[in-house]
Amino acid sequence: MAEEECPKCPAGAPAWVMTFADLMSLLMCFFVLLLSFATMDVIRFRQMAASLKNAFGVQTEIVAYEIVKGTSVIAQHFSPATVEPTPLDEIRQSTTEDLPNLDIPESTEEKSTEGEGEMDKEAMEKMLAEEKRKELEAEAARIRESLLEEIKAGKISVEMQEDKIIVRIHEKGSFPSGSAVLNSGFGPAMKKIIDVVKRSRGKVIVAGHTDNVPIRTEWYRSNWELSAARAVTVAHELLRGGVDPKRLMVVGYADTQPLVPNTSAANRARNRRVEIILEQEKH
């Protein structure tokens, strides 16, 4: 019997192969397109990886030879209170017929309380006074440093008295004899004084002083008028410089408050002055 001949296969690939190849090509193009659009942010990727590690990674590393222990929810949220012994182990009671007098006299107790209060108040006042004095000394030192050139030239001096700082303008270089008009060369020094006054706190008293030699001119009938006029001149300079007028007070003392006795020309020259008194604010 002759072998049957195998039927011939149809020419070309099966129909489904073409459809499958088209689908694969489209998927590859799709993923290539997605990859081309994607950008890799390394920093953000690392942050995301770290957060994922913290969330899903190993929370606690346990040594291999240790036995894994369970965790109690109650132990996590509650802890036992510290046990402390009571102050008294035993309570005993005894009675006696004669009880001692334990009453404290009211007068003695009140006196001790009042005494302690007075001592505390005095100590507090001393401490506040000491702090205020140190602040005043520091302020006076700053003023001296600002007016160092004028102090060396003998035009100005700075002094501290109790709760006051006195900036003393001497007649030398500031006012001509018998006049209340400032010399033109005293302008730079006056600007420094204005800056000092503006930085200070409290009341500002401008006081004029003269010697005991009587004066009677066309402009000034006495030393009273001359001392007051010089104080007013300095006060006007302070106001022009921006000092608050509510802080200012102007007085003229004539020869009633000399620094030294008017027994010589040098002493009389020293007594002719205008003082800017900086009174510190009361705490």
C-alpha positions as CSV (number, residue, x, y, z in Angstrom):
1,M,0.0,0.0,0.0
2,A,1.5,3.3,-0.9
3,E,2.0,5.9,1.7
4,E,-0.4,8.7,1.7
5,E,1.1,12.0,0.8
6,C,1.1,14.8,3.4
7,P,-1.1,17.7,2.3
8,K,0.7,20.8,1.5
9,C,0.7,23.7,4.1
10,P,-0.8,26.9,3.0
11,A,1.7,29.5,2.0
12,G,2.5,32.4,4.5
13,A,2.2,32.6,8.3
14,P,-1.1,32.1,10.1
15,A,-3.5,35.0,10.4
16,W,-3.2,35.3,14.3
17,V,0.6,35.8,14.1
18,M,0.2,39.1,12.4
19,T,-2.3,40.3,15.0
20,F,0.0,39.2,17.9
21,A,3.0,40.9,16.4
22,D,1.0,44.2,15.9
23,L,-0.1,44.1,19.6
24,M,3.5,43.5,20.8
25,S,4.8,46.3,18.7
26,L,2.2,48.7,20.0
27,L,2.9,47.7,23.7
28,M,6.6,48.2,23.1
29,C,6.0,51.6,21.6
30,F,3.8,52.5,24.5
31,F,6.3,51.6,27.2
32,V,9.1,53.3,25.2
33,L,7.0,56.4,25.0
34,L,6.3,56.3,28.8
35,L,10.0,55.9,29.5
36,S,10.9,58.9,27.3
37,F,8.4,61.0,29.2
38,A,9.6,59.9,32.6
39,T,12.3,61.8,34.6
40,M,14.2,60.5,37.5
41,D,14.4,62.8,40.6
42,V,17.2,61.2,42.6
43,I,16.7,63.2,45.7
44,R,12.9,62.6,45.8
45,F,13.5,58.9,45.0
46,R,15.8,58.6,48.0
47,Q,13.4,60.4,50.3
48,M,10.6,58.2,49.2
49,A,12.8,55.1,49.6
50,A,13.8,56.2,53.1
51,S,10.1,56.8,54.1
52,L,9.2,53.4,52.7
53,K,12.0,51.8,54.6
54,N,10.9,53.5,57.9
55,A,7.3,52.4,57.3
56,F,7.9,48.8,56.1
57,G,11.5,48.0,57.0
58,V,12.8,46.4,60.1
59,Q,11.7,48.4,63.1
60,T,14.0,46.7,65.7
61,E,17.1,44.7,65.2
62,I,17.1,41.8,67.6
63,V,20.3,39.9,68.2
64,A,20.0,36.3,67.0
65,Y,20.7,34.7,70.3
66,E,18.0,36.6,72.2
67,I,14.6,35.2,72.6
68,V,11.9,37.2,70.9
69,K,9.7,38.8,73.5
70,G,6.1,39.9,73.1
71,T,5.0,43.5,73.8
72,S,2.2,44.4,76.1
73,V,-0.2,47.1,75.0
74,I,-0.9,48.0,78.6
75,A,2.8,48.2,79.4
76,Q,3.3,50.7,76.5
77,H,0.7,53.1,77.7
78,F,0.8,52.7,81.5
79,S,3.7,52.5,83.9
80,P,3.4,51.5,87.6
81,A,3.7,54.3,90.1
82,T,6.8,54.6,92.3
83,V,6.3,53.0,95.6
84,E,7.4,55.1,98.5
85,P,7.3,54.2,102.1
86,T,4.9,56.2,104.3
87,P,6.6,58.8,106.6
88,L,5.3,57.0,109.7
89,D,5.7,53.3,110.2
90,E,3.6,53.4,113.4
91,I,1.1,55.7,114.9
92,R,1.3,55.8,118.7
93,Q,-0.8,57.8,121.1
94,S,0.0,58.6,124.7
95,T,-1.9,60.7,127.1
96,T,-0.6,62.6,130.2
97,E,-2.4,64.5,132.8
98,D,-0.2,67.6,132.7
99,L,0.1,69.0,129.2
100,P,2.8,71.6,128.5
101,N,1.7,75.0,127.3
102,L,2.5,75.1,123.6
103,D,0.8,78.4,122.8
104,I,3.0,81.0,121.2
105,P,2.3,84.6,122.4
106,E,0.6,86.5,119.6
107,S,2.7,89.6,120.2
108,T,6.0,87.7,119.9
109,E,4.9,86.1,116.7
110,E,3.7,89.3,115.2
111,K,6.9,91.1,116.1
112,S,9.1,88.5,114.5
113,T,7.0,88.6,111.3
114,E,7.2,92.4,111.2
115,G,10.9,92.3,111.8
116,E,11.5,89.9,109.0
117,G,9.4,92.0,106.7
118,E,11.3,95.2,107.5
119,M,14.7,93.4,107.0
120,D,13.6,92.1,103.6
121,K,12.4,95.5,102.6
122,E,15.6,97.2,103.7
123,A,17.7,94.6,101.8
124,M,15.6,95.0,98.7
125,E,16.0,98.8,98.9
126,K,19.7,98.5,99.3
127,M,20.0,96.2,96.3
128,L,17.9,98.5,94.1
129,A,20.0,101.5,95.2
130,E,23.2,99.7,94.4
131,E,22.0,98.7,90.9
132,K,20.8,102.2,90.2
133,R,24.2,103.6,91.3
134,K,26.1,101.2,89.0
135,E,23.8,102.2,86.1
136,L,24.5,105.9,86.8
137,E,28.2,105.3,87.0
138,A,28.2,103.5,83.7
139,E,26.1,106.3,82.1
140,A,28.5,108.9,83.4
141,A,31.5,107.0,82.0
142,R,29.8,106.9,78.6
143,I,29.2,110.7,78.7
144,R,32.8,111.4,79.7
145,E,34.0,109.2,76.8
146,S,31.7,111.1,74.3
147,L,33.0,114.5,75.5
148,L,36.6,113.5,76.1
149,E,38.2,116.2,73.8
150,E,36.2,119.0,75.4
151,I,37.0,117.7,78.9
152,K,40.7,117.7,78.1
153,A,40.4,121.3,76.7
154,G,38.8,122.4,80.0
155,K,35.6,123.5,78.3
156,I,33.4,120.9,79.9
157,S,33.4,118.7,83.0
158,V,31.2,115.8,84.0
159,E,30.3,115.0,87.6
160,M,27.9,112.5,89.3
161,Q,26.0,113.5,92.4
162,E,23.6,111.0,94.1
163,D,21.0,110.2,91.4
164,K,22.2,113.0,89.0
165,I,24.7,113.4,86.3
166,I,25.9,117.0,85.8
167,V,27.4,118.2,82.5
168,R,29.1,121.4,83.4
169,I,29.8,124.0,80.6
170,H,32.5,126.4,81.7
171,E,32.7,130.0,80.5
172,K,36.0,129.3,78.8
173,G,35.4,128.9,75.1
174,S,31.6,129.0,75.5
175,F,30.4,132.5,76.4
176,P,32.2,135.8,76.1
177,S,32.5,137.8,79.4
178,G,29.2,139.4,80.3
179,S,27.4,137.9,77.3
180,A,24.8,135.1,76.8
181,V,25.6,134.4,73.2
182,L,27.5,131.2,72.5
183,N,30.9,131.5,70.8
184,S,30.8,130.2,67.2
185,G,33.6,127.8,68.0
186,F,31.6,126.0,70.6
187,G,29.2,124.5,68.0
188,P,30.8,121.1,67.7
189,A,30.9,120.7,71.5
190,M,27.2,121.7,71.7
191,K,26.3,119.0,69.2
192,K,28.0,116.4,71.3
193,I,26.1,117.6,74.4
194,I,22.8,117.5,72.5
195,D,23.5,113.8,71.5
196,V,24.3,113.0,75.2
197,V,21.1,114.6,76.4
198,K,18.9,112.9,73.8
199,R,20.3,109.5,74.8
200,S,19.7,110.1,78.5
201,R,16.4,109.5,80.4
202,G,14.5,111.6,82.9
203,K,14.3,115.4,83.6
204,V,16.9,117.9,82.2
205,I,17.6,121.0,84.3
206,V,19.6,123.8,82.6
207,A,21.0,126.0,85.4
208,G,23.0,129.2,84.9
209,H,25.6,130.5,87.4
210,T,27.8,133.6,87.7
211,D,30.4,134.9,90.1
212,N,29.8,137.5,92.8
213,V,31.0,140.5,90.8
214,P,27.9,142.8,90.3
215,I,27.0,143.5,86.7
216,R,24.8,146.2,85.2
217,T,24.9,146.6,81.4
218,E,22.6,147.7,78.7
219,W,21.4,144.1,78.2
220,Y,21.5,142.7,81.8
221,R,20.6,144.5,84.9
222,S,22.1,141.9,87.3
223,N,23.8,138.5,87.5
224,W,20.3,137.0,87.9
225,E,19.4,138.0,84.3
226,L,22.8,137.0,83.0
227,S,22.7,133.5,84.5
228,A,19.1,133.0,83.4
229,A,19.9,134.2,79.8
230,R,22.8,131.9,79.5
231,A,20.7,128.9,80.7
232,V,18.0,129.9,78.2
233,T,20.6,130.0,75.3
234,V,21.7,126.5,76.1
235,A,18.1,125.3,76.4
236,H,17.3,126.7,73.0
237,E,20.2,124.8,71.5
238,L,18.9,121.6,73.1
239,L,15.4,122.2,71.7
240,R,16.8,122.9,68.2
241,G,18.7,119.6,68.5
242,G,15.5,117.7,69.0
243,V,15.4,117.3,72.8
244,D,11.8,116.9,74.1
245,P,10.7,120.3,75.6
246,K,8.6,118.4,78.2
247,R,11.9,117.2,79.8
248,L,13.4,120.7,80.1
249,M,13.5,123.1,83.0
250,V,15.5,126.4,83.0
251,V,16.7,128.2,86.1
252,G,19.2,131.0,86.9
253,Y,21.0,131.0,90.3
254,A,23.3,134.0,89.8
255,D,26.1,133.7,92.4
256,T,24.0,131.9,95.1
257,Q,25.6,128.4,94.4
258,P,29.3,128.8,93.9
259,L,31.5,125.8,93.4
260,V,34.4,127.5,95.2
261,P,34.7,130.7,97.2
262,N,34.9,133.8,95.0
263,T,38.3,134.8,96.5
264,S,40.4,134.9,93.3
265,A,40.0,135.4,89.6
266,A,40.5,131.7,88.9
267,N,37.8,130.8,91.4
268,R,35.4,133.3,90.0
269,A,36.0,132.0,86.4
270,R,35.3,128.5,87.7
271,N,32.0,129.6,89.2
272,R,30.8,131.2,85.9
273,R,29.2,128.2,84.3
274,V,26.0,126.6,82.9
275,E,25.1,123.2,84.2
276,I,23.0,120.6,82.4
277,I,21.6,118.3,85.2
278,L,20.3,114.9,84.1
279,E,18.0,113.6,86.7
280,Q,17.4,109.8,86.4
281,E,13.9,108.4,86.3
282,K,12.6,107.1,89.5
283,H,12.1,103.3,89.5
